[in-house]
Structure formats: structure tokens, C-alpha cells
Amino acid sequence: MSTYTAIKLISRPEPGPVSPEIFEVVQEELPQAGPGEILVKQSHMSLDPAMLGWMSPDTESYIPPVELGAVMRSSGLGEVIESNHPDFAAGDCVMGMMGWTEYYLGNGAGLNKVQPGLDPEMVLSVFALPGLTATQGLFGFGDPKAGETIVVSGAAGSVGSLVGQLAKAEGLTVIGVAGDDEKCNWLLSDLGFDGAINYKTDDLAARLAELAPNGIDIYFENTGGPIQHHVFDRMNAHGRIVVCGMISDYGKSEPSPGPNWIPIIKKRLTIQGFAMPDHFGDVPALMGKLGPYVMEGKIKHRAHVLNGLESAIGGLNMFFTGGNKGKLIVKL
């Protein structure tokens, strides 16, 4: 009997670092594809900050929580090894939500074919959830205009780095916020950001005044934390704040207090929270928007690759420590 490894969520996380005890590593019998089904051997799996929310019991979130006893949710890339589905053939490379598992069996819903020969790390770093999120957030809600100034928190992360590069390609002044000097140097030297702020060591107010003397038009929020208040204070009239993530609060029992709302009225600010599941129907259009930037060489990426399915368990805590240098990917 052939078996494969999968990892299931068996309890809800407590505030703070993710404990390995909330997961169970199991061996399952390798199935065969039934009528209308495909069997996929997953080769690469994406780790995303959104997973921290998917594990919570919050039933009012934008997506139902992962059920206890179910395979942990994630997107990934793999090869179809058996197909009884008219739209897929053995050998097809596919991408989609397959979970923490070496093999995925399903009816193909939510899976998309990937052009053969593309680097899997590039696909998951740019054309998967990070790229879709960055493109939807910036162009769908940020309304960027050449000559404006944008500040991106979590700027060295998978989404933030793409937002900054897209904004730079559109002619904006781009300021990135990251958690160490190496990441700040990468933003400046490799990605072409106009400024970078180390939120752990820099004088935040002074650096924002220096880098954005004429104020801030767009704030792309990925992290929360102290930088949020300083950016909020420097927003220009009719500024746009796009709220994508709040990683600094995901592990807390009580979230940090936000800015006072009076400036929202005085400056007529627009604040928009969003999550990609609301926009999966727009994926073809988003790919069409993102693709030309990639083809023109305006988008760079870097991946932080972990090896082996079980490395995903400890890898989640890198989102709290900032230990990853680029898009977190598990190579199976």
C-alpha cells in the first residue's frame, strides 16, 4: 500500500507563536482519481500570513476557518499525475488551494493550469496570491497617480515588495517600511524604492518627515504597529489607505488601539480593507494587468524556501519574527 503525508489542524492556536501541537502529521493511503477527478502531486506550497487567520475560530471573517481535523489550507503548485477530468491531463502543471499535503485529490475546482517551464518559486511569489493581492489592492483601491507618494509597510514581504514595484513603475515616490537593515537595503538597491525605514531602529517620525516632506497620498498597510500612527498623521487630503494585513496584531489577545478618526473627516480620507477571496472572479483581469510589468522586467522577487512538508509548521512563526527573506515557500 502506497501512502503519502498530510498535516491536519487539530486545535485552535493560542495568542503568541504558533505551537506545533495544534497540528497532526498523518499518513494517508494514496488514492486513485475517480470519475471527474484529478490526482495532483504537489511540489511547492505557499506560506502566507493569511493562514494565521484561517486557523482561528472566527466565523465572521472573510473566509470560513479551517475545520478541526481537516488538512491545513494553503495554495500550491503541482503536477497532475492522474486525470479523469476533461479539462486536465496527466502532466499538466496546476496551481491552487491544495493544502498541506503531498498529494491532492479533487474535481479541479479552483485549480488553474500553469504554463510549462516557469520557475515554481517565481509563480508562487508573483503570479499566485501575492501578485493578485498586490495588484487588486493598489489598482483596485489605491488609485495611484504619477507624482504621488506611497508608503508600504511590510515592504520586504511577498505582497509589499510587489506593491512598491508596481507603484514605482507607475511613477510614484515609494517608501518602504521593513524590520531590518538588510531588507531596507534590498528595497533600495534591488527594487528601486526611493526610501526605506527600519521600524525597529529608525526615528519613525523624523524619517517620514525626511522622505515624505509633502505628505503621503497612499498607505498600503500590511503590518499595523507603531508606523501606522506616524503615517496616518502625515496623510494628505483625499489620501487612500489600503488595509491588507495586520500581522503585528495577529498573535495578540487584544489588538493595538488605532488612530483617532477625526483626521479621517478633516482630510476626507478613504480607508478600504480587502481580502482576495472577494475578487477571485477578477483573477484573469488581474493577471492581465500584472503580466506586462513582469514581461517588461519591472518586477523582481526573492523566495525563502523551506524543505519538506513538516517545515511548514515552524515556518509560520517567521511571519512574527520577520526571519524570512522573501516569499515563504515550502518545497516538498
SEDO-450291 format. One record per atom (N, C-alpha, C, O, CB): y, z, x; residue in three letters. Coordinates in steps of 0.02 Angstrom, whole numbers, plus 50000, padded with zeros to 5 digits. Glycine has a CB too. Layout:
BEGIN
YZXALA...
END
This chain:
BEGIN
499405000050042MET500005000050000MET500625000050044MET500705004350086MET500015006149952MET501064995150033SER501694994850070SER502214999250036SER502264999449974SER501944987450075SER502615002650076THR503135007050049THR503805005550082THR503835002150134THR502945014450058THR504325008050052TYR505005007550080TYR505365014150069TYR505155018250029TYR505395001450049TYR505925014950103THR506315021150099THR506925020250054THR507255015050056THR506535023350170THR507055025250014ALA507665025549973ALA507925032749976ALA507565037449991ALA507525023349899ALA508565033549960ILE508875040149960ILE509185041349891ILE509585037349867ILE509425040750016ILE508985046949860LYS509215048649793LYS509695054549795LYS509645058949838LYS508615050149748LYS510155054649748LEU510605060249739LEU510255065349694LEU510065063649638LEU511305058049708LEU510175071549717ILE509805076449677ILE510225082349655ILE510005086349614ILE509205078849717ILE510845083049682SER511295088349658SER512005086249673SER512125081749713SER511125095149691SER512485089549640ARG513185087849648ARG513475091249711ARG513275096849727ARG513595089949586ARG513935087949746PRO514235090949806PRO514705096649788PRO515035096649736PRO514595085749846PRO514735101649832GLU515225106949828GLU515855104749864GLU515825099949903GLU514945113649858GLU516435108049852PRO517035106449890PRO516905107049965PRO516545111449988PRO517625111049869PRO517215102450003GLY517125102550075GLY516655097150098GLY516505092450060GLY516865109250097GLY516405097550160PRO515965092450187PRO515345091450144PRO515095096050112PRO515755094250258PRO515095085350143VAL514505083650104VAL513885086450138VAL513765084950197VAL514445075950094VAL513495090350102SER512895093350130SER512305088550122SER512225085450069SER512745100050095SER511885087950173PRO511295083550166PRO510805085850113PRO510395081950090PRO510935083050233PRO510855092250093GLU510385094950043GLU510465091849974GLU510035092649931GLU510465102350039GLU511035088349962ILE511125085449896ILE510755078749889ILE510745075749835ILE511865084449882ILE510435076549944PHE510065070249942PHE509325071549954PHE509135076549984PHE510345065349995PHE508915066949931GLU508195067049944GLU507975060249970GLU508095055149938GLU507795069049880GLU507665060250028VAL507395054150057VAL506685053250031VAL506265057650039VAL507415054350136VAL506555047449999VAL505905046449966VAL505585039949991VAL505925035350014VAL505985046349890VAL504935039749985GLN504555033649998GLN504315030849931GLN504005034349891GLN503945035050045GLN504465024549920GLU504275021349857GLU503795015449872GLU503815012549926GLU504905018849819GLU503385013949824GLU502935008249831GLU503325001749824GLU503725000949778GLU502365008449778GLU503214997149871LEU503574990849869LEU503374986849807LEU502784985349799LEU503444986749934LEU503854985149764PRO503684981649702PRO503654974149711PRO503824971449764PRO504184983349647PRO503444970749660GLN503474963549656GLN503974961549602GLN504064965149553GLN502764960449642GLN504284955849612ALA504774953549562ALA504414951349499ALA503954947349501ALA505184947749591ALA504644954049442GLY504374952049378GLY504754946149350GLY505174943249384GLY504394957849330GLY504624944349288PRO504984938749256PRO505734939949257PRO505974945149236PRO504734937849184PRO506104934949281GLY506834935349283GLY507114940049335GLY507714941449335GLY507084937449216GLY506694942449381GLU506914947249431GLU506924944349501GLU506624939149515GLU506464953449430GLU507294947749545ILE507294946049616ILE507174952349656ILE507354957849635ILE507964942649637ILE506854951549714LEU506754957049761LEU507154955549824LEU507074950149854LEU505984958049777LEU507584960149843VAL508034959149900VAL507874964249954VAL507804970149941VAL508764959749877VAL507824961850015LYS507784966250073LYS508484967250100LYS508794962650126LYS507304963350128LYS508734973250094GLN509424974750113GLN509464975550189GLN509054978850219GLN509684981050078GLN509974972450220SER510054972750292SER510654976950313SER510644980050366SER510114965850320SER511184976950272HIS511794980650288HIS512054983850225HIS512024980950171HIS512334975950319HIS512304989850232MET512534993850175MET513234996550189MET513374998750245MET512044999650160MET513664996350140SER514354998550148SER514425005850129SER514145008050078SER514824994250106SER514805009650169LEU515005016350150LEU515745016250134LEU516145013650173LEU514855021550208LEU515935018850076ASP516625018550052ASP516845025350027ASP516435029150000ASP516695013349997ASP517485027050035PRO517735033550011PRO517605034749937PRO517525040449915PRO518465034150024PRO517575029349898ALA517455030049826ALA516805033649811ALA516725036649757ALA517445023249792ALA516325033449857MET515685036749846MET515765044249834MET515375047249798MET515225035549906MET516275047149865LEU516385054349858LEU516545056049785LEU516365061449761LEU516955056749904LEU516875051449751GLY517005052449680GLY516405050749637GLY516285053949586GLY517585048249659GLY516025045749657TRP515435043749618TRP514915049349614TRP514515049649567TRP515115037449648TRP514905053749664MET514405059149664MET514615065049621MET514205069349604MET514295061549734MET515255065449603SER515505071149564SER515255070649493SER515045065249471SER516265071449567SER515285076149455PRO515065076049384PRO515605073649336PRO515505074049275PRO514835082849364PRO516165071249362ASP516735069349320ASP516555063349275ASP516465057849299ASP517345067549364ASP516515064649211THR516345059349164THR516965055649138THR516895050949099THR515965062249105THR517555057749159GLU518175054449138GLU518445049749191GLU518995047049184GLU518695059649121GLU518065048649244SER518285044249297SER518205036949275SER517965035649220SER517885045549361SER518405032349319TYR518405025249302TYR517705022349301TYR517605016749277TYR518825021449351TYR517215026049327ILE516525023649328ILE516065029749318ILE516215035049345ILE516355019949395ILE515525029149281PRO515095034949269PRO514825037649336PRO514705033749382PRO514505033149223PRO514715044149340PRO514435046949401PRO513725044549413PRO513375042649366PRO514455054649399PRO513515044649476VAL512815043149491VAL512385048449458VAL512515054449465VAL512695042949569VAL511875046449422GLU511435051149389GLU511005054849440GLU510785051949489GLU510985047549337GLU510895061249428LEU510465065049472LEU509755062349469LEU509495060949415LEU510475072649453LEU509455061549526GLY508795058549530GLY508795051049539GLY508275047949548GLY508415060149469GLY509395048049537ALA509455040749546ALA509625039149618ALA509875043349655ALA509995037849499ALA509475032949638VAL509655030649705VAL510415030749711VAL510775028549666VAL509375023449719VAL510665033449767MET511385033849778MET511705026949776MET511435022149804MET511535037249845MET512265026349742ARG512605020049731ARG512975017649794ARG513285021649829ARG513105020749673ARG512925011249808SER513305008149862SER513235000549857SER512784998049824SER513065010649932SER513694997049889SER513634989749893SER513314987949960SER513344991650008SER514324986349886SER513014982049961GLY512684980050022GLY512544972650024GLY512724968849979GLY512044983850030GLY512214970650078LEU512064963650091LEU511324963050108LEU511054967350143LEU512514960850148LEU511004957850084GLY510294957050100GLY510044950150085GLY510424945650065GLY509894962050061GLY509394949150096GLU509064942650086GLU508564943050029GLU508154947750026GLU508724940350151GLU508584938249985VAL508094937749931VAL507424935849962VAL507364930549994VAL508314932649877VAL506924940049953ILE506264938449981ILE505764936249928ILE505244933449943ILE505984944450017ILE505934937349865GLU505514935149810GLU505954934149749GLU506364938449733GLU504934940149794GLU505874928549714SER506294927149656SER505914923849599SER505534919149609SER506874922749676SER506024926649540ASN505804923549477ASN506424922349433ASN506374922449371ASN505284927849441ASN506984921349466HIS507624920449431HIS507874913349445HIS507874911249503HIS508144925849453HIS508104909749394PRO508304902749405PRO508914901949450PRO509024896549479PRO508454899449339PRO509334907149457ASP509944906549496ASP509874908849569ASP510334908149608ASP510494910649464ASP509284911449586PHE509184913849654PHE508524911149681PHE508034910149644PHE509184921649656PHE508514909949747ALA507914907549780ALA507764911949840ALA508224914949869ALA507984900149801ALA507134912249859ALA506954915849920ALA507354913049979ALA507404906949987ALA506184915449933ALA507624917450019GLY508044915450075GLY508784915850062GLY509184915750109GLY507874908550094GLY508994916449998ASP509704917149982ASP509964923750010ASP509634928950007ASP509814916849905ASP510564923550037CYS510924929650057CYS511354931849999CYS511734927849972CYS511354928550122CYS511304938149979VAL511674940549921VAL512034947049938VAL511844950649984VAL511204941649861VAL512544948449899MET512954954449909MET513084957549840MET513204954049791MET513614952849946MET513084964249838GLY513234967649775GLY512994974849777GLY512794977349830GLY512914964049716GLY513024978149720MET512834985149715MET512064985749715MET511734984249665MET513134988449652MET511794988049772MET511074988749777MET510854995849792MET510274997649781MET510804984149831MET511315000049817GLY511155007049828GLY510855008549896GLY510755004049937GLY510685009349775GLY510735015049907TRP510455017449970TRP509705016249971TRP509315020849957TRP510625025049982TRP509505010249985THR508805008349982THR508675002450027THR509104998150036THR508595006749909THR508075002150054GLU507884996550097GLU507744990250055GLU507854984750079GLU507284998250139GLU507494991149995TYR507344985549951TYR507654986749882TYR507684992349858TYR506584984349945TYR507884981349852TYR508194981749786TYR507834976849739TYR507734971049756TYR508964980049790TYR507644979349681LEU507334975349629LEU507784975249568LEU507984980549544LEU506624978049611LEU507954969349543GLY508384968949485GLY508404961949457GLY508064957449480GLY509074971249502GLY508834961149406ASN508884954649371ASN509444950349399ASN509604945149371ASN508984955749297ASN509754952549454GLY510274948649485GLY510974950049459GLY511454947349486GLY510134941549476GLY511034954049407ALA511694955549379ALA512124959049431ALA511904963949462ALA511634959949316ALA512734956549441GLY513194959549489GLY513094957449560GLY513474959549604GLY513134966849485GLY512594953249574LEU512484950749641LEU512784943849649LEU512754939749603LEU511724950549658LEU513084942549706ASN513394936049720ASN513094933149784ASN512954936849831ASN514154936649726ASN513004926649784LYS512744923349844LYS513284923349898LYS513884922849885LYS512514916249827LYS513054923749960VAL513494923650018VAL513324917550060VAL512734915850070VAL513424930150061VAL513834914150083GLN513734908250124GLN513304909850185GLN513444914650221GLN514404905250146GLN512794905850197PRO512354907150255PRO512734906950321PRO513214903050328PRO511774902050257PRO512524911050367GLY512804910950434GLY513404915350446GLY513634916050503GLY512994904150451GLY513684918350393LEU514254922750402LEU514034929450432LEU513494931850418LEU514614923850335LEU514464932250473ASP514324938750504ASP514304944150450ASP514804945050415ASP514854940450558ASP513744947750443PRO513714952850390PRO514254958150395PRO514514960450344PRO513034956250392PRO514444960050456GLU514964965150464GLU515634962550439GLU516014966250408GLU515014967350537GLU515774956150452MET516394953150427MET516384952750351MET516894954250319MET516494946250457MET515814950850322VAL515774950250249VAL515914956950216VAL516314957250169VAL515074947650229VAL515594962250240LEU515684968850208LEU516364971850224LEU516614975950186LEU515144973550230LEU516664969950280SER517314972650300SER517894969150265SER518414972150252SER517404972150374SER517804962750250VAL518364958750224VAL518244956150153VAL518674957050110VAL518494952750271VAL517664953050141PHE517564949750077PHE517224954050024PHE517124951849968PHE517154943550088PHE517044960150042ALA516744964749993ALA517284969149963ALA517864967049957ALA516174969050027ALA517104975249946LEU517564979749910LEU518234980749946LEU518754980849913LEU517234986349901LEU518254981450014PRO518904982550046PRO519394976850035PRO519974978050018PRO518804983450120PRO519164970650045GLY519614965050036GLY519834964049965GLY520424962449952GLY519294958850061GLY519374964849918LEU519554964249848LEU520054969549827LEU520544968149792LEU518924964649803LEU519944975749851THR520394981249834THR521084980149864THR521584981149830THR520104987849859THR521104978049926ALA521744976949959ALA522134971349925ALA522744971949914ALA521644975250033ALA521794965949908THR522134960149877THR522384961849807THR522954960249790THR521664954149875THR521964965049767GLN522164966949700GLN522734971949702GLN523234971249666GLN521574969849661GLN522674976949744GLY523194982149747GLY523864979549769GLY524374981049738GLY522974987649793GLY523864975649823LEU524504973249850LEU524824968149805LEU525414968749786LEU524404970349919LEU524444962949786PHE524754957549748PHE524744958849673PHE525184956549637PHE524394951049763PHE524254962549649GLY524224963949578GLY524724969149555GLY524964968849498GLY523544966149559GLY524894973849599PHE525334979349580PHE525924980449627PHE526444983049606PHE524934985649576PHE525854978549691GLY526384979749739GLY526964974949735GLY527524976649755GLY526104979649808GLY526834968849710ASP527344963649703ASP527744962949768ASP528354963749768ASP527824965449645ASP527404961349824PRO527754961049888PRO528234955149893PRO528094949649868PRO527254960649945PRO528804956349926LYS529294951149937LYS529504951150010LYS529584956550040LYS529914952149891LYS529574945250039ALA529774944650108ALA530424948650120ALA530884948450080ALA529874937350128ALA530444952150176GLY531034956050194GLY530994963350172GLY531384967450194GLY531634952950164GLY530504964950128GLU530434971850107GLU530044975950159GLU529764973250206GLU530084972150038GLU530044982450148THR529684987050192THR529134990450154THR529234993050099THR530164992350223THR528534990450183ILE527954993850153ILE527684998950201ILE527644997850262ILE527404988650134ILE527485004650174VAL527135009850212VAL526425010250184VAL526335010650123VAL527505016750209VAL525935010250228VAL525235010650209VAL524925016850240VAL524905017450301VAL524845004250230VAL524685021450199SER524315027250226SER523585025250234SER523345020650201SER524385033550180SER523225028850277GLY522545026750293GLY522535019650319GLY522085015750304GLY522095027250231GLY523035017950359ALA523155010950378ALA522625008150425ALA522545002050430ALA523825010250410ALA522255012450460ALA521725010050504ALA521055009650469ALA520555007750499ALA521675014550565ALA521045011450404GLY520435011150366GLY520285004150341GLY520674999450353GLY520465015850307GLY519725003450307SER519504996750286SER519984993450238SER520104987450243SER518814997250255SER520254997150191VAL520734994250143VAL521434993950173VAL521754988750169VAL520744998450078VAL521664999450202GLY522344999750228GLY522494994550280GLY523034991650281GLY522475006550256GLY522014993150325SER522134988250378SER522224981350349SER522614977350375SER521554988250428SER521864979750295LEU521924973250263LEU522584972750224LEU522914967550224LEU521334971950216LEU522774978150190VAL523404978150154VAL523984976650202VAL524414972550187VAL523524984950118VAL523984980150259GLY524524979150307GLY524554972150334GLY525094969350342GLY524444983950364GLY523974969150348GLN523974962350374GLN524194957250322GLN524554952550337GLN523274960650400GLN523974958250260LEU524194953850207LEU524944954250197LEU525284949150189LEU523824955450141LEU525204960350198ALA525924961350189ALA526304958150247ALA526824955050237ALA526094968750184ALA526044958950308LYS526374955950366LYS526394948450360LYS526894945250377LYS526024958050431LYS525844945450337ALA525814938250328ALA526304935850275ALA526514930050276ALA525114936150309ALA526504940250229GLU526984938550177GLU527704939850199GLU528164938750160GLU526834942550114GLU527804942050260GLY528484942950286GLY528784949750276GLY529394950450279GLY528924937950256GLY528374954850263LEU528634961550254LEU528634965350321LEU528264963650367LEU528214965450202LEU529054970350326THR529024975250380THR528494980250362THR528524983350309THR529714978750392THR527994981150406VAL527394985150391VAL527364991250436VAL527374990650497VAL526754980850398VAL527324997050404ILE527255003350440ILE526595006550419ILE526475007650360ILE527855008250426ILE526175008050467GLY525525010950453GLY525495018250473GLY525805020350522GLY524985007150488GLY525125022150434VAL525025029250448VAL524285030350462VAL523865028350423VAL525275033750389VAL524135033450519ALA523445034650539ALA523385041450571ALA523885045050579ALA523195029050587ALA522765043350591GLY522635050250612GLY522545051350686GLY522435057050706GLY522045052550579GLY522605046150727ASP522585047350799ASP522935041650835ASP523065036450806ASP521855048150825ASP523075042750900ASP523465037850938ASP523085031250948ASP523385025950948ASP523655040651005ASP522415031650956GLU522035025550965GLU522095021050904GLU522185014950911GLU521295027250978GLU522055023950845LYS522125020050784LYS522825017150777LYS522915011350757LYS521955024250722LYS523325021150795CYS524015018650792CYS524125012850840CYS524455007950823CYS524515024350807CYS523845013450900ASN523905008050949ASN523555001650924ASN523804996150935ASN523605010151016ASN522985002450890TRP522634996750863TRP523054993250810TRP523084987050808TRP521964998850833TRP523384997150768LEU523814994150716LEU524374990050748LEU524534984650723LEU524114999650672LEU524654992650801LEU525224989250833LEU525004983350876LEU525264977850869LEU525614994150876LEU524514984450920SER524344979350969SER523884973950942SER523944968150961SER524014982551029SER523424975650897ASP522944970850872ASP523134967850804ASP523044961850792ASP522264974050867ASP523394972050760LEU523534969750692LEU524254967650681LEU524424964650630LEU523364975050643LEU524684969150729GLY525384966750724GLY525824970750678GLY526344968150656GLY525384959750703GLY525644976850662PHE526084981050621PHE526744982150658PHE526774981850720PHE525754987950605PHE527274983250621ASP527934984350651ASP528034991550675ASP528434992850719ASP528474982550602ASP527664996150646GLY527715003150665GLY527095006850646GLY526735004750600GLY528325006450633GLY526955012350680ALA526365016350665ALA526545023750675ALA526915025450721ALA525765014450710ALA526295028050631ILE526435035150632ILE525785039050635ILE525335037850594ILE526855037250569ILE525735043550682ASN525165048150685ASN525345054250643ASN525755058350664ASN524995050050760ASN525035054850585TYR525235060150539TYR525045067050564TYR525285072150539TYR524915058950472TYR524605067350615LYS524395073850641LYS524865076550694LYS524915082650703LYS523695073350669LYS525215072150729THR525625074350786THR526355072450782THR526765075750813THR525345071650849THR526525067350745ASP527215065050742ASP527635069250694ASP527375072450649ASP527245057750720ASP528295069250705ASP528775071950658ASP528845066650603ASP529185061650612ASP529475073650692ASP528535067850545LEU528475062750494LEU529145060450468LEU529275054450461LEU528055065250436LEU529575065150453ALA530235063350425ALA530635059350476ALA530955054350459ALA530625069650405ALA530625061450539ALA531005058050591ALA530745051050604ALA531125046250612ALA530995062050655ALA530085050350605ARG529795043750618ARG529915038950561ARG530035033050573ARG529045044450631ARG529885041250499LEU530035036850443LEU530765034750443LEU530925029050428LEU529865040350377LEU531215039350461ALA531925037650465ALA532045032450519ALA532465028050511ALA532345043850478ALA531675033050574GLU531745028250629GLU531465021350611GLU531785016250624GLU531405030850691GLU530875021250581LEU530535014950568LEU530755011550503LEU530685005550496LEU529795016050566LEU531005015450455ALA531225012650391ALA531935014950376ALA532045018550327ALA530735014750334ALA532415012850418PRO533105015350408PRO533415013150342PRO533885016350317PRO533545012950465PRO533165007850313ASN533435005350249ASN533005007250190ASN533065004250136ASN533514997850252ASN532565012150200GLY532145014450145GLY531495010550140GLY531355006050179GLY532515013950081GLY531095012350090ILE530425009750081ILE530365006650012ILE530565009649962ILE529885015250091ILE530105000550009ASP530054996949945ASP529354997649913ASP529294997949852ASP530204989649956ASP528844997949955ILE528154998449930ILE527795003849970ILE527835004050031ILE527774991649935ILE527435008149935TYR527005013049968TYR526295011949942TYR526165012549883TYR527235020449954TYR525845010249988PHE525145009449970PHE524785015749990PHE524675016950050PHE524825003050003PHE524595019749941GLU524335026449952GLU523575026549953GLU523245025049903GLU524585031249898GLU523295028250011ASN522565028850018ASN522325035850031ASN521725037250025ASN522335024450074ASN522775040450048THR522555046850075THR522835053050042THR522495058150039THR522715047150146THR523455052850017GLY523785059049999GLY523995062850061GLY524045059850115GLY523335063349954GLY524105069350055GLY524295073350113GLY525055073550122GLY525415070750081GLY523965070550175GLY525285076650176PRO526005077750186PRO526415071350189PRO526995071350169PRO526105081550249PRO526125065850215ILE526515059750221ILE526765057350153ILE527295054150148ILE526095054250254ILE526395058850100GLN526585056650033GLN527275058950014GLN527675055049988GLN526075059049982GLN527425065250026HIS528075068050007HIS528645064850047HIS529175063450020HIS528075075650017HIS528525063750111HIS529055060750153HIS529195053550133HIS529765051450132HIS528855061050227HIS528675049750118VAL528775042950095VAL529125042850028VAL529585038950017VAL528095039250091VAL528905047049983PHE529205047449916PHE529955048549921PHE530345045649883PHE528865053049875PHE530165052749967ASP530885054349974ASP531285048349999ASP531885048149989ASP530975060150023ASP530965043550030ARG531325037750058ARG531225031350017ARG531435025950038ARG531095036550130ARG530915031949959MET530815025949918MET531485023149894MET531925026949875MET530365027549858MET531535016649894ASN532135013249869ASN532095012549793ASN531565013349763ASN532215006349901ASN532665011249763ALA532695009949691ALA532235004149673ALA532204999149709ALA533425008449667ALA531875004849618HIS531404999849595HIS530814998849643HIS530484993649643HIS531754993149584HIS530675004049682GLY530105003849727GLY529445004249688GLY529435006449631GLY530135009449777GLY528905002049721ARG528245002149691ARG527765006349733ARG527735005549794ARG527964994949684ARG527415010849700ILE526915015049733ILE526235013249704ILE526115014149644ILE527075022649724ILE525795010749746VAL525125008749725VAL524635014149749VAL524555015249809VAL524925001549755VAL524315017549702VAL523885023249719VAL523155020949717VAL522875019749664VAL524005029249670VAL522865020349776CYS522185017749784CYS521685023249798CYS521105022949775CYS522155012649839CYS521885028449835GLY521435033749854GLY521815040049874GLY522405039749890GLY520975031549910GLY521455045649872MET521745052149890MET521235056149930MET521045061649911MET521975056149827MET521015053349986ILE520455056150023ILE520605063350045ILE520135067350052ILE520305051950083ILE521235065050056SER521395071850079SER521225077150026SER521155083050043SER522125072350098SER521165075149963ASP521025079849910ASP520315079549883ASP520115083749843ASP521505078749853ASP519925074649905TYR519265073649876TYR518795079549889TYR518355081049849TYR518945067349903TYR518905083049945GLY518455088549961GLY518735095349942GLY518455100549963GLY518305088450033GLY519275095549904LYS519605101849887LYS519425103949816LYS519315099749772LYS520375101249894LYS519385110449806SER519275112949738SER519905112349695SER519865111549635SER519035120249740SER520485112749728GLU521125111849693GLU521535106649730GLU521645107349790GLU521515118649688GLU521775101349696PRO522165096149730PRO522845098749751PRO523105103549722PRO522245090149685PRO523135095549801SER523805097449825SER524335095549773SER524245090649737SER523955094049893SER524875099349769PRO525415097549722PRO525755091049743PRO525845089749802PRO525925103149717PRO525935087049694GLY526265080749708GLY527025081449708GLY527285086949697GLY526065075549657GLY527375076049722PRO528115076149723PRO528405077449654PRO528075076449603PRO528385069549750PRO529035079549654ASN529405080549591ASN529535073849558ASN529645068849592ASN530065084249604ASN529525073649491TRP529585067349455TRP530305065049444TRP530415059449423TRP529235068049388TRP530795069249457ILE531485067249444ILE531675060749481ILE531985056449450ILE531965072749465ILE531485059849545PRO531655053549579PRO531335047349547PRO531585041849556PRO531445053949650PRO530785048349510ILE530495042549476ILE530985039749426ILE531045033649417ILE529835044649440ILE531355044249393ILE531865042049344ILE532475039249380ILE532705033849364ILE532065047949299ILE532725043049429LYS533335040949463LYS533255034149498LYS533715030049496LYS533535046149514LYS532675033149529LYS532565026949567LYS532175021749528LYS532045016349555LYS532205028549632LYS531985023149467ARG531615018549424ARG530995015949461ARG530865009949466ARG532055012549403ARG530605020749487LEU530005019049525LEU529425017149478LEU529375019649422LEU529805024849570LEU529005012749502THR528385011049467THR527805013949507THR527735012449566THR528315003349458THR527385017949475ILE526805020949508ILE526185018649470ILE526115019849410ILE526855028749510ILE525735015349506GLN525145012449474GLN524515014649511GLN524415013249570GLN525185004749473GLN524085018149475GLY523415019549501GLY522945014049479GLY523025011249425GLY523165026449477GLY522445012549520PHE521975007349501PHE521305008449535PHE521245012049584PHE522255000449519PHE520805005249507ALA520125005349534ALA519814998449522ALA519914995449469ALA519685011049502ALA519434995949570MET519194989149567MET518724987549508MET518734981849485MET518834987649630MET518324992349483PRO517894990449426PRO518274987449367PRO517994983649328PRO517514996349403PRO518914989149360ASP519314986149306ASP519454978749318ASP519654975249272ASP519974989949298ASP519344976549379HIS519564969749398HIS519004965449425HIS519134960349457HIS520104970249450HIS518374967349412PHE517824963349437PHE517824956449406PHE517564951749436PHE517164966849423PHE518104955749347GLY518154949049317GLY518634944549354GLY518624938449345GLY518374949649246GLY519064947449396ASP519554943549435ASP519314941849505ASP519684939049544ASP520204947349439ASP518684943549520VAL518444942649589VAL518524935449614VAL518754934549670VAL517704944649593VAL518344930349575PRO518444923549601PRO519164922049620PRO519304918949672PRO518214918449550PRO519634924249578ALA520344923049594ALA520564927049655ALA520954924549696ALA520784924949533ALA520314933149661LEU520494937249719LEU520214934149783LEU520554934049835LEU520224944349711LEU519594931649781MET519304928249838MET519714922049856MET519824920549915MET518574926249824MET519944918449805GLY520354912649817GLY521014914349849GLY521284910449888GLY520474908949753GLY521274920249833LYS521904922449863LYS521804924849934LYS522204923249978LYS522214928149821LYS521264928549946LEU521134931350012LEU520884926250062LEU521064926550121LEU520624936950006LEU520474921450039GLY520144916750084GLY520614913150131GLY520474912850191GLY519774911750044GLY521164910250108PRO521604906550153PRO521884910850210PRO521964908350266PRO522174903450114PRO522044917150197TYR522284921450251TYR521754922150306TYR521904922150365TYR522484928350224TYR521124922750284VAL520574923450332VAL520484916950371VAL520414917050432VAL519914925450297VAL520484911350336MET520384904850368MET520944903250417MET520824899950468MET520334899350315MET521544905650403GLU522114904450448GLU522154909350506GLU522624909150545GLU522754904650408GLU521664913850511GLY521644918550566GLY522144924250561GLY522314927350611GLY521764914950629GLY522374925650500LYS522874930850491LYS522574937750476LYS522934942650470LYS523344928950436LYS521914937950471ILE521574944150454ILE521064945850508ILE520614941950523ILE521224943650385ILE521134951750537LYS520644954350585LYS520304960550554LYS520554963550507LYS520994956150652LYS519734962250582HIS519374968150558HIS518994971250616HIS518894968050668HIS518894966350500HIS518794977350606ARG518304980350652ARG517844984850611ARG518054987750561ARG518664984350709ARG517224985250633ALA516724989050596ALA516454994650639ALA516384993950700ALA516154984350573ALA516315000250607HIS515985005950639HIS515275006150609HIS515185007950551HIS516375012750627HIS514785004150649VAL514105003150624VAL513665009050641VAL513615011250698VAL513814996750653VAL513335011750590LEU512825016950597LEU512145013650589LEU512075008750552LEU512935022750545LEU511645016250622ASN510985013250621ASN510485017450582ASN510415023450593ASN510735012150692ASN510135014150536GLY509625017350497GLY509875020050431GLY510425022750427GLY509325022950536GLY509485019250379LEU509685021250311LEU509915028550308LEU510425030050276LEU509115020150263LEU509555033050340GLU509715040150335GLU510375042050369GLU510645047450357GLU509155044250364GLU510635037650412SER511285039050443SER511855039050392SER512395041650406SER511425033850498SER511725036250333ALA512235036250280ALA512425043350259ALA512995044650240ALA511995032250220ALA511945047850262ILE512055054650237ILE512605058050278ILE513085060650249ILE511405058850241ILE512545058050344GLY513065061050386GLY513685056750390GLY514235059250402GLY512795062350454GLY513585050150382GLY514155045650387GLY514705046950336GLY515285045650350GLY513915038650381GLY514525049450278LEU515025050750226LEU515575055550251LEU516155054850231LEU514705053550164LEU515385060250293ASN515875065250315ASN516385062450364ASN516895065650378ASN515525071050347ASN516265056450389MET516775053250432MET517415051750393MET517955051250422MET516495046850462MET517355051050327PHE517955049950288PHE518415056050288PHE519025055350281PHE517775048050216PHE518125061950296PHE518525068050300PHE518805069150371PHE519365071450379PHE518115074150279PHE518395067550422THR518605068950491THR519005063350522THR519345064350572THR517995070250532THR518955057350493GLY519275051550524GLY518915049150586GLY519205045750627GLY519985053250541GLY518275050950592GLY517905049250652GLY517715041950658GLY517525039750712GLY517295053350655GLY517745038250604ASN517565031150607ASN518145026950633ASN518725028350619ASN517355028650538ASN517965021950671LYS518455017150698LYS518325010450664LYS518005006150693LYS518415016650776LYS518565009650604GLY518465003550567GLY518025004650506GLY517865010250488GLY518154998250611GLY517834999050474LYS517434999250413LYS516755002350427LYS516395000150472LYS517354992250384LYS516575007450388LEU515925010750397LEU515375006550365LEU515395004950306LEU515935017950366LEU514885004750406ILE514325000650384ILE513685003650412ILE513655005850469ILE514404993350407ILE513175003750371VAL512505005850393VAL512074999650401VAL512004995650355VAL512185010850342VAL511794998850461LYS511324993450474LYS510624996050466LYS510405000650500LYS511434990650545LYS510264993050420LEU509584995350404LEU509064992250452LEU508474993650446LEU509404993650332LEU
END
